[in-house]
Amino acid sequence: RLEGAAGGPVGNTAAGELPALWRLSYMLHDHDGYHKTRTAGLHDSNSTDVWAIRGQMLLTPSDDLEILISGHFSEADQVSAAYEHTSTMFLADGITEVLTGANTVNPGCAGVAGLTGPGQDCFGYRDTDGDPWTHDNDREPFLELENHGVTLNIDWALDNIDLTSITAFVNVEKWFGEDTDLGPVPAIAVTNPVDSKQFTQELRATGEVGPVRWTAGLYYFTRDINTGSRTDVSGIDLVNDNTVTKYNTDSLAAFGQYEWSLSDAWTLILGGRFTSEEQKFYQVAVDDLGNTPFFVGLTDAPSPGYEIFNFSKATAGALTEHDLDAFDFRIELDWQATDNILAYGTIAQGTKAPGFNFAIDGLGVLGSSTIAQTPYDEETLTSFELGLKTLLFNDTTVVNAAVFYYDYEDFQAFSFEGITNVISNKPAEVFGLEAELQSRPIENLYIRLGASLLDATADDVISSSFFTGAETSRERDLVGAPEYEFNGVIRYTWPIAVGGISLQ
């Protein structure tokens, strides 16, 4: 890994001119793959081969005006992540998944009798070495990524107001492929192209008048994505689905925050944001082999190029568009009880934009995608928090604590249907408590302790039985939300002539 930069002034600084400053920086990062393949002719996975460059120019036409122009370019060409194969099977309910025992034949492989055996997957493969860092892939995963963009940042300080303008354009082109089936049989190979163009403009003003500190601004965002997916299952004579997707977003927001010192002890913070957003989505999936309609009985023979899913104005009408108008807010009251004790209470509401699911098959061979389930609604979170921040024992110890409740309306829950991922709106809530202590009780000794308790669940998450298709509603824990978490650091440092030595 190499990083470096060069820069300096432009102009005659000796003559007292306000100089322009330039800076050019670069980064190179290369390492071999550490996820080893046993397949001859393929490179090991999880390698990195990236380089990036950025140029910046800071102009100061006057003492109160700064203009920063920045451009960046990066490129990656690497063997991307691979997966380790584990054979699993469903229990009788068709929902609960367990490891396939060494002497057990997977009941879900009944349709491919003769290919499978005890402990194997439906293609006759079983990973027996127990090493998570080696695999038997038949396809080399890859990631080709190019990212470039420019940013113009203008800061203008007037008498009582600071003005900021941030203009940015970013273009991303990506080509990604993986060995989705995780084994040596060419069962499922997925390839995804992405071409994304994004433009943003923010205008912001800040100021202070007496006891009031305020911020106000406008934000505009537009993005066009041309993407899709090729799900190739032709290696086992199934299907080869090719999906084309277009996704456009235009968003405009106005926001502001006012911080009002009611007295020496009390501060009121009011914030608001109004967002108006429009999204348009188009997706058509075609089976290039044409086996899908043949398998489900729609045709008497394969029909190459058969359209298996169409989500467009002609088929879905108004479902192809989202029109969001949302007002979000923040109300906070701070009480500075003493110089060393701050208590606060906050109520806030935020909105996560709606979106669309990416389908690969509407006929049930690879998934059960429908027009009705393609769009999903915005997610609204209302949060309540009470907290305490303290500085104790002659300023040697910090103790902070907070209790909070999150109420989600239409939480965007992720689940799998067949091999298709689906986001659907569900109710969810989080109860939480967290505390932290930082202390330097004696010179050179530092202590930090933290703990949290969480109860985070989503309700009415639907699972379908693999065998019968019967649906079951379940309560599920939210991802990345452990019920208990504890952490701590104790560090002692011995000073030496050239610095210090620490034991932690």
N, C-alpha and C positions, 0 to 999 in steps of 0.2 A: 504494500500500500504506500503510495507516494502522494504527498500534498505539498503545495507550494503557492506562493503569491509574490507579486511585485507591484509596486505602486509609487506614487509621488505626486508632486505639484506640477501644474502646467501654468505658465505665466511668469511674469517678472515680479516675484515677491519682494525683491530688493527695492523696487520702485513704489512699494506700498499698495500694490494692487491686491484685490481679493482673489486668491488663487483658485483654480479648478484642481480637483484631486482625482487621480485615476488609480484603478486597481484591477489587476488581472490575476485570477486564481485558477488552479487546476487540481484535479484529483484523478489518480489511477488506482484501481483496486483489482487484483487478480489472485485467485486461489483455485487449486484443483478441487475436484469433487471429493467429498468425504463419505458419500453414501455409495458403497461399492456395488457394481453389477457383476454378476457371474456370466453374463451373456457376451460371447465373443463379438468383437467389432463395435461395441457401444462404449461410450465414455461414462465414467462414474458421475453420479448426479450431485446436485447441490454445489456446483461450482459458481464462481463469480468472475466476470470479465467486464468491467465497467470503466469508462473514462468520462470526465465531465470538465467543462470550462465555463468560467463566468467573468464577464467584464463589467466594470462599474465606472461611472463618471459623476462626480459631485460638483455642481456649479453653484457659486454663491454670487449672483449679480449684485446683491446688496447685503447689509448686515442682517436684515430681517427676512431674507428670502433664500431658501435652499432648494435645489433641483437635483434629484438623484435619478440617473438613467442606468438601468441594469439589464443585461441580456445573459441568457444561459443556454447551454446545449449539453446534453448527455446522451450516451449511447451504451447499450448493454447487449451482449451476445453471449449467452451462457447456457449451460446444461442445467435446467431448473430442477425443482424438487421432485423426488420420486417417493413412492409410498411402499411400506412394507406390507406384505400379504398375510392376512389371517383368515382362515376359513371359519365362517359362522353359520348358524342355522336358527330358524325360528322354533319356539316351543309351540304347543298345540294351539295357543291363542292366536298365532300368526303375527304377534306384535313384539313379544319379548324375545330378544336375540341373545344367544349364548355361543360360546366357542364349540365348534364341532369336535366331538371326542375322537380320539385316535381310532376307536373301533366302531364309530357310528357313521352310518350313511346318511347324508343330508336329505331329509324328506322333501325339501324344496327343489331337489334335482331330479325328481321323478320323470320329468319330461325329456331328460337327456340320458336315459338309462344306457349303460355301457361305457359312458365317458367317465363316470365318477365311481368312487369306491370309499371305503372307510377313511374318515378324517379328511377327505378331499373336497375341493369346491366342485361346482357343476361342470368344470372343464377338466377334471382329473388331476388337478394340481394341489399339492400340499407343501408348505414351507416347513422343513423339518430341522433346520439348523439352530433355531432359537436366537439368531443374531439379528437384532433390529437394524444393523448398519449394512446389511447386504440384501440384495434382492435379485429376482429373476425376471426383469422386465424384457419385453420383446420390442419395445419402442423407446428411443432415446428422447426424454422430455427436453423441451427447449423454450427459451424466452429471448425474443428479440425486441428491444425497446428503444425508442428514440423520443426524446423529450426536449423541446426548445420553447423559449418564451422571452418576452421583454416586459419590463416594468418601468413606469414613470411615476416617481413620488415627489410631490411638491409640498413644501411646508412654508407657510407665510405667516409671520408673526406681526399682527397689527397692534394697536394700542391696548385693547382689552380683549381681543379675540385671536385665537390661533386657528388658522385654516389649514386643512390637509386634503390633498387630492392624491388618490392612488389609482393608477390605470394599469391594467395587466392583461396580457394575452399569453395563453399557453396552448401548445399543440402536442398531443401525445399519439404516437403510433406504436402499436404493440402486436406481436404475433406470438402466440403461446400454444404449446401442445404438450400433452401428457399421455402416459400409459395408464388409462383410467382403471383398467381391470386388475392392475397390480401384479400380474403374473406373466408367465412365458407364452400363454396362448393369446393370439391377436383377437381378443374378444371385444373390447371397447377402447377406442382411441378418440379423444376429444381434442379439437383444435379451435382456438378462438382468435379472430382478428379484431382489433379495435383501432378506430381512428376518431380521436376526440379533439374538438376545437372549442376553446373556452375564452370568454372575454368578461372582465369585471371592471367596474368603476365605482369607487367610493369617494364621497365628498363628506368631510367631517369638520365641525367647528366646536371648539372648546373655549370656555371662559370662566371667569370668576367675578361675581358682583356681591360685595359684602359677604354675608354668610352663605351664599349659594355658589356652588360649583356645578357647572352644567356641560353637557355634551349633546350635540344634535347632528344628525347626518342623513344621507341618502346612500343606498347601495343598489347597484344593478348587476345582474348576473345573467349571462346567456351561454348555452352550451349546445353543441350539435355532436351527437355520437352516431357513427356508423359502425356497427358491429354485427355479431352473429355467432354461430357455432356450427361446427361440423362434428356430428356424433357418428363415428364410423364403426359399425358392428358387422361389416361385410366379411371380416376374417372368419366368422362362424356362420356365414351365409344367412345373415339376418337382414339388416337394413343399413342404409347410409344416408342419414338425415343431414340436410344442409339448410341452415336457418339464416335468414337475412333480417337484420333489425335496424331500425332508425329511431332515434330518441332525441327530442328537442325540448329544451327547458328555457323559459324566459321568466326572470324573477326580479321584482322591484320592491325595495323595502325602505321605510322611513323609521328612524329610531332616535331615541333621546333618553338621557338620564340626568336627573337633578338631585344633587346632594346638598341638603339644607341643614346647617348647624342651628338647631332650635335653641340651644344654650351651650354652656361649656360642657355639659354632660350628655346631652341628647342630640343625635343626628338622625335625620330622616332621609332615606334614599328611595326615589321613585324612578322607575325605568319603564320604557314601553317600546314596542316595535310592531309596526304593521307591515305585513308581507302580502303581496299579491303575486301569485305565480301561476303560469300556464305551462302545461306539459303536453306533448304530443308523442304518440308511440305507434309504431308500425312494425309488424312481424309476420313473416311468411316462412313456413318450414316445408321443405320438399324432400321426399325420399328418392334419391337419385337412382337407386336400384329398383324401386317400385314394388318391393316385397310386402310393404305394410298393408296395402289394400287387399293383396292376395291372402295374407295370413288371417285377416279379420273377415274374409268372405265377401268383400265388396267387388272383387274382380275374379275372373276365372284363371288369370295368369298374372305374373308380375307386370306392372305398368310403370316403366321407368319415368322419373320426373313427376310422380304423383304428388299432388299438393295435400299434405297431411294436416296442416294447421294454417289458418289464415286469420290474422287479427289486423283488420284494416277498417277504414271508413265504410267500405261496402258491406262488411260482415258484422262489424261491432258497433258502428255508429258512434254515439256519444261516449261509449266506454273507452275509446281511443284517446280521450283527452281528460286531463285534470285541470280544474280551475280552483285554486286555493286562495282564500282570503282569510288571514289569521291575524289576530291581535294577541301578542304575548306581553307579559308584564313582570315587574319585580317590585316588591315593596319590602323594605328593610328598615328596622328601627334599631339603632345602636345606643347602648347606655354605657358611658364611661364612668362606672361607679367610683373608681379611684384612678390614680395614675397607672396602677398596675392591674386593674380588673376591667374587662370589657365583656358585657353581655349583649347578645343580639338575637333578633328573631326575624325570619325571612319567609315570605310567601312569594312564589314565582311560578310562572307558567311558560312553557316552551312548546314549540310545534316542530315535529320532524316531518318533512315533506312526504306526500304520497308517492307512489311509484307503480311499476308494472313488473309482473313476473315474466321470466324468460322461458317460453315453452319450447319443447323439442319434438313433441308428438301429441296429437289430439285424438288418436285412434286407439290408444291403450297398449301398444306394443312396447314402447319405451317409457311411457308415462300416460297420465290421465288428464292432461291439460285441457282446460275449457276456456271459452271466451269469457265467461262470467268471472272466473277466478284470476284472470290476467291482471286487472287493476286491483290495487289495494289502497286503502284510505290513509290519510295523514295520521300520525301518532301525536297525542297531546299528553304532556306531563305536567301535573300540578304538584309542586313540592312545598313542604313545610319543614322548617328547620329552626331549632333553638340551640344556641351555642354559648360557650363561655371560654374566654381567653384570659390567662392570668400570668403575671410575672411575680415570682415569690422569692422569699429568703434572700433578701438583698440583691435582687436581680440575678440570682444564680440559677433559677429554675423556672421553666415554662411548663404550665399545665393547661392543655386545651381539651375541651370535650364538646360533643354535639350529639343531639338526637334528631332524627329526621324521618319523614314519611313521604313516600312517592306514590302518587295515584296516577296510573296510566289509563287513558282512554284510547282504545284501539291500538294497543301495543302491537308493534310489527313483529310477530313471532315467526321463526324460521322452522320449517320441518321438511321432511322428504316424503314424496309420494312416488313410489317405484324408485326410479333413479333421477327423478325430477325434483329440484328444490323449489319450495313454495313458501312465500311470505303471506301470512293472513293476519287479520286484525283480531286481537284477543284482549280481554281485560287482564290487568296485571297490577301488582302493588309491591312496595318494598318498605319494610320497617327496618330502621338501622340505628345503631349506637356506636360511636367511636370515641376513643380517648388517646391522648398522647402526652408523654412527659419527656422533657429534655432538661438535663441538669449538669452543672459543673460544680459539684459539692466541694471539691478541693482543686488546687492548681494541677493542671495536666490530666485530670480525670474527666471524661465525658460519658454521660449515660443518656440513652434514648430508649424509651419503651412505648409500644403502641399496641392497641387492641381494638377489634371491631366485632360487632354482632350483626348479622343480617338475616332477615326472613324475606326472601325475594321469590315470588311465584307468578306464573302466568296460568290463567284458568281456561278451561274449555279448549285445550289443544287436542285436535282430532287425529287419531291414529287409525289406519285401516288394516285389517287382518290380511296377511299375505295369502292365506288360503281361501277365505270366504268373502273378503271385501267388506265385512261388517265393520262399522265405525265405532270407536270408543272415545269418549271425552275424558281427558285426564288433566290433573293439575301437575305442572312441571316446574322444577326449579329453573330460575334464569341462569344463563350461561355466565361464567366469570364472576359469580356472586357467592363466595364460600360462606357457610353459616358462621364459622369462627375464623378469626385471623389474629395471630399474635406475631409481633416482631420486636426486636431489640438489639441494641448495640452497647457494648461497654468497651471503652478504649482508654488506655493509659499511654502517655507519651513521655519519654525521657529525652530531655534536651541534650544535644551534643554540639560540638563545635561548628558543624556544617549544617545543622538543622535539627532533626529529631528522629527517634526511633519509636514506633508505636506497636503495641500489642493490642489486638482487637478481637 
